[in-house]
């Protein structure tokens, strides 16, 4: 399928403001997120006086959400915490291509259905994560795409996922992590989609998603945008250039997901870089969603109280910057409880980078997020 065929019917390009460099320094048609949750009483749970992050965000016209693993829903305490603190759930792995279609022609939606059903039963919104990510393409699909270079294979996958979950998904991470300055290509990652279809694959993905979910909010989701290294500055600039191009061609993108995997090993946050990035995204008429917030610790040998304060302070510093902008409509952590954090495998079992510890005791990070919404 060529780009002309795919883009047939697109309206005239929207004008955008000039892009300023933040590397150195539409309105969505989605429905409102749900406002009320049923109560629950697990054997282990946050203290009853612990303020709800969901309520704090809603009071400021935003939403708070979190990523979830299907297996964790077997735990009563987890279910209670999710319904208490979160207005929206993101499947951490269950919707990725290799998770639902490890074998060609056989889709296995069991884990994703479990998350979707839990969200529906408890009045929670659902985020779609993710349609295209270079690290989650099953081997059979990667081979097929490389051999045929036919977009119909990608389009068919997008159709299969999006039509199954229909209006239950409010936001879709359509393309995940397309930026890599070290690969050339104008800052775009040299992934299997780039090699098969060229840079237009990003536009095609959004038009495919728009075809199957025209009223959902559709995002590019990206990481590595928070710190002051030259590399992260290049990443910010490459993302802005991509967004400027997509907007100039009237591609149906509604928002940008900033993952915000904060890392205490990287030094100070680049306030000017973060501020400029969010400002410039909003200046293009796009919303911003913080999609995967957590904190990697620099040291796990310090006293526990000090460690938790360092994590909370980094969270507060970041949110104080981005929440200055009304274009930032939601904040999602990549999990609620340290026991289920991906950082336990990437940074060691001791990492404490989420709002609750393994026993569902709220940590200073919980309070930092709540106060940031105030």
Protein Blocks (a to p, Z undefined) as FASTA:
>chain_A
ZZklmmgoiacdddddddddfklnopaabdcddfbdcddddfbdcdfklccfklmmmmno
pacdddddfklmmpmklmmmmmmmpcbdcdfklmgmklmmmbghiacfklmmmmmmmmmm
nopacddddfbdfklccfklmmmmmmnopaklmmmmmmmmmmmnmmmpmbdcfbghkacf
kngnnopacdfklmmnojmlmmmmmmmmmmmmmmbccddddehilbmbfklmmmmmmmmm
mmmmmmmnopacfbdcdfkpacfknopadfklmmmmmmmmmmnopacddfkgccddfbfk
bcfklmmmmmmmmmmmmmmmmmmpmklmbdcdebjbfklgfklmmnojkbccbfbdfkop
acfklmmmmmmmZZ
